[in-house]
Amino acid sequence: MVDVMEIKSVDLASYTLIGSSIRAIMAFIVAIIFLLVFEIVAILVPPVTAFRGFIIASGLALIIVYPIASFFINLSIRFYTAFVYNRLVSRISGIKLAMEGNELISIPVMSFSLILTCIYTIVAFILGLFLAAATAPFLTLATTIATNLSAATGIPFTSQMILALGTFKIIFLLILMPIMVFIFGFIFNALVAIFYNYIATKVSKIQLNFQEAGNNLKELINIPILPITLSVAVIAAVFGLLNGLMRLATLSAAGDIGAGVLALIMAIIGDFIVVFVLMAIGTFFYNFLAPKIGGVKLQLE
């Protein structure tokens, strides 16, 4: 029997802590890989050997700084997104999950797309607000400099054009960018849900294992790795197909059909493999950390 549950709220502490911890671990792994690659290059490429000490020192610093920075940046981002989600649920519908046992049978498209897109749009507006505030002083300074140069040299610097371009940039950041984020974000999220419902579930259904956590919350204690990695990788492959078809059309129009076909194949396979690996690693660390620091807690109704 299919049971449709709505995520009414997300526990801020559990969501931010485990998500940021996973990101920090993956950042640590990436930093080690970069250090190894740079070390190999320093050994194999003689001109770079002279900088080997600097490369090693920079790599060791990266191993320390990158995970810490990644943890705190993701901590603030995840806290904010979960906070906004909890505030929006009372005004618009939260994400709904059609579950049968522990299997995610389908994702209702509208609820999934709308609330995530609203979160993206709010983030875009706040980001635009900060960028516009930072632009305003430089715009005033540039206009003043243009006016003074014009008066001093007799060369007609167009301060009005600078002012017009700056004003357009501010309008773009505050109005046009959030609108574009809403439109394209909604389309993307809707496609993710549609691709999962009609394509990915034919290959594998995501499985989510919950247990009661008190205070009307359920804790996600375990996520079977293979089902979620296959499902998400299939969705990525479909997006890769769409991207590859655009490359195929572009290269075919230029007369290089062979390169277009190769680009199509690489887009599909490449997106599938990359997402499969990343999801497998992320899910593995989630399952490893959940018993130790607690999994994500959700209020499901």
C-alpha positions in Angstrom: 0.0 0.0 0.0 1.4 3.4 -1.0 1.4 6.0 1.8 1.9 9.6 0.8 3.8 11.5 3.5 4.6 15.2 3.6 7.8 16.5 5.2 6.2 19.1 7.6 9.5 20.2 9.1 13.3 19.4 9.1 15.2 19.3 12.3 17.8 22.0 11.9 20.6 20.5 14.1 20.6 17.0 12.7 20.2 18.1 9.1 23.1 20.7 9.3 25.4 18.6 11.3 25.4 15.3 9.3 25.3 17.1 5.9 28.2 19.4 6.8 30.2 16.5 8.3 29.8 14.5 5.1 30.9 17.5 3.0 33.9 18.0 5.2 35.0 14.4 4.8 34.6 14.6 1.0 36.5 17.8 1.0 39.3 16.1 2.9 39.4 13.3 0.3 39.5 15.8 -2.5 42.3 17.7 -0.9 44.4 14.4 -0.5 43.7 13.6 -4.2 44.9 17.0 -5.3 48.0 16.7 -3.1 48.8 13.3 -4.7 48.3 14.6 -8.2 50.5 17.6 -7.6 53.2 15.4 -6.1 53.1 13.0 -9.1 53.3 16.0 -11.5 56.3 17.4 -9.4 58.1 14.1 -9.7 57.4 13.4 -13.4 57.8 17.0 -14.8 61.4 18.2 -14.2 60.6 22.0 -14.4 58.0 21.6 -11.7 60.4 19.7 -9.4 62.0 23.0 -8.1 58.6 23.9 -6.7 58.0 20.5 -5.0 58.4 21.9 -1.5 56.0 24.7 -2.1 53.5 22.3 -3.7 53.7 19.9 -0.7 53.3 22.7 1.8 50.3 24.1 -0.1 48.8 20.7 -0.4 49.1 20.1 3.4 47.6 23.5 4.1 44.7 22.6 1.7 44.1 19.3 3.6 43.6 21.3 6.8 41.8 24.4 5.5 39.5 23.0 2.8 37.6 20.5 5.0 37.2 23.1 7.8 36.0 25.8 5.4 33.7 23.4 3.7 32.2 22.3 7.0 31.4 25.8 8.2 30.2 27.1 4.8 27.9 24.1 4.3 26.8 24.4 8.0 25.5 27.9 7.3 23.9 27.0 3.9 22.1 24.0 5.2 20.9 25.7 8.3 19.5 28.5 6.3 17.8 26.3 3.7 16.2 24.1 6.3 15.1 27.2 8.3 13.5 28.7 5.1 11.9 25.3 4.3 10.3 25.1 7.7 8.9 28.6 7.4 7.5 28.0 3.9 5.8 24.7 4.7 3.0 26.5 6.6 2.4 28.7 3.5 2.8 26.3 0.6 2.9 22.5 0.5 6.0 20.7 1.7 7.8 17.9 -0.2 5.6 14.8 -0.4 7.0 11.3 -0.7 4.9 8.4 -1.9 6.3 5.5 0.1 5.5 1.8 0.0 7.3 0.3 3.0 10.8 1.8 2.8 10.7 2.3 -1.0 10.2 5.7 -2.5 7.6 4.9 -5.2 7.2 8.4 -6.6 7.7 12.1 -5.9 4.7 14.3 -6.4 6.1 16.8 -8.9 4.3 20.1 -7.9 5.0 20.0 -4.2 8.7 18.9 -4.8 9.3 21.6 -7.4 7.5 24.5 -5.9 9.0 24.6 -2.4 12.6 23.9 -3.6 12.3 26.6 -6.2 11.0 29.1 -3.7 14.0 28.4 -1.5 16.4 28.9 -4.5 14.6 32.1 -5.4 14.8 33.5 -1.8 18.5 32.7 -1.7 19.0 34.3 -5.1 17.2 37.5 -4.0 19.3 37.8 -0.8 22.5 37.2 -2.8 21.4 39.8 -5.3 20.6 42.2 -2.4 24.2 41.9 -1.1 25.7 42.2 -4.5 23.6 45.2 -5.4 24.5 46.9 -2.1 28.2 46.2 -2.9 27.7 47.6 -6.4 26.2 50.9 -5.4 29.3 52.5 -3.9 31.5 51.5 -6.9 28.8 52.8 -9.3 28.8 56.2 -7.5 32.6 56.2 -7.6 32.8 55.3 -11.3 30.3 58.0 -12.2 32.2 60.6 -10.2 35.6 59.6 -11.8 34.0 59.8 -15.3 32.6 63.3 -14.6 35.9 64.6 -13.2 38.0 63.1 -16.1 35.6 64.6 -18.6 35.9 68.1 -17.0 39.7 67.8 -16.7 40.6 66.5 -20.1 37.7 67.6 -22.2 37.2 64.0 -23.4 33.5 63.2 -23.1 33.4 60.2 -20.7 29.8 59.0 -20.6 28.9 59.0 -16.9 25.3 58.6 -17.9 26.1 55.3 -19.7 28.0 54.1 -16.6 25.0 55.0 -14.4 22.6 53.3 -16.8 24.7 50.1 -16.9 25.0 50.1 -13.1 21.3 50.6 -12.7 20.6 47.8 -15.0 22.9 45.5 -13.1 21.1 46.4 -9.8 17.7 45.7 -11.5 19.0 42.4 -12.8 20.3 41.3 -9.4 17.2 42.3 -7.5 14.4 41.4 -10.0 15.5 39.6 -13.1 17.9 37.1 -11.5 15.3 35.8 -8.9 12.8 35.5 -11.7 15.2 33.5 -13.8 16.2 31.3 -10.9 12.5 30.6 -10.2 11.7 29.7 -13.8 14.7 27.5 -14.5 14.8 26.1 -11.0 11.2 25.0 -11.2 11.8 23.4 -14.6 14.9 21.6 -13.3 13.2 20.3 -10.1 10.1 19.2 -12.0 12.3 17.3 -14.5 14.1 15.6 -11.6 10.8 14.4 -10.1 9.4 13.3 -13.5 12.6 11.4 -14.5 12.6 9.7 -11.1 8.9 8.7 -11.3 8.9 7.5 -14.9 12.5 6.4 -15.6 14.7 5.9 -12.5 12.1 3.8 -10.7 12.1 1.3 -13.6 15.8 0.6 -12.7 15.8 1.0 -8.9 13.7 2.7 -6.3 15.3 4.8 -3.5 15.0 3.1 -0.1 14.8 5.1 3.1 14.9 3.4 6.5 13.3 5.5 9.3 12.8 5.0 13.0 10.8 6.9 15.6 12.9 9.6 17.2 10.4 11.2 19.6 8.8 14.6 19.5 6.8 13.5 16.5 10.0 13.1 14.5 11.4 10.2 12.4 15.1 9.7 12.0 16.6 8.5 8.8 18.9 5.9 10.2 20.1 4.2 7.0 20.0 4.6 3.2 20.8 1.4 1.2 23.6 2.5 -1.1 23.0 0.7 -4.4 19.3 1.7 -4.9 19.9 5.5 -4.3 23.1 5.6 -6.3 21.5 3.8 -9.3 18.3 6.0 -9.2 20.2 9.3 -9.0 22.8 8.2 -11.5 20.0 7.3 -14.0 18.5 10.8 -13.5 21.9 12.3 -14.2 22.3 10.1 -17.3 19.0 11.5 -18.6 20.2 15.0 -18.1 23.4 14.0 -19.8 21.4 12.7 -22.7 19.6 16.1 -23.1 23.0 17.9 -22.8 24.6 15.5 -25.3 21.8 16.0 -27.8 22.4 19.7 -27.7 26.1 19.1 -28.3 25.3 16.7 -31.1 23.0 19.2 -32.8 25.7 21.9 -32.5 28.5 19.8 -33.8 26.4 18.3 -36.6 25.5 21.8 -37.7 29.2 22.5 -37.9 29.7 19.3 -40.0 31.3 17.1 -37.4 28.7 14.4 -36.8 31.3 11.9 -35.4 32.4 14.4 -32.7 28.8 15.0 -31.9 28.0 11.4 -31.4 31.1 11.0 -29.2 30.1 14.0 -27.1 26.6 12.5 -26.7 28.0 9.2 -25.5 30.5 10.8 -23.2 27.8 13.1 -21.7 25.6 10.1 -20.8 28.3 7.8 -19.5 30.3 10.6 -17.8 27.3 12.0 -15.9 26.2 8.5 -14.9 29.6 7.5 -13.5 30.4 10.7 -11.8 27.1 10.9 -10.0 27.1 7.2 -9.2 30.5 7.5 -7.5 29.7 10.7 -5.6 26.3 9.4 -4.4 27.9 6.1 -3.3 30.6 7.9 -1.3 28.1 10.3 0.2 25.6 7.6 1.2 28.4 5.4 2.6 29.5 8.2 4.9 25.9 9.0 5.9 25.3 5.4 7.0 28.7 5.5 8.8 28.0 8.8 10.7 24.3 8.4 11.4 24.7 5.9 14.3 27.4 8.1 15.8 26.1 11.7 15.5 22.5 11.0 14.5 20.7 10.9 11.2 18.4 13.5 9.7 15.2 13.9 11.7 12.0 14.8 9.8 8.4 15.4 10.8 6.4 13.3 8.4 2.6 13.4 8.2 
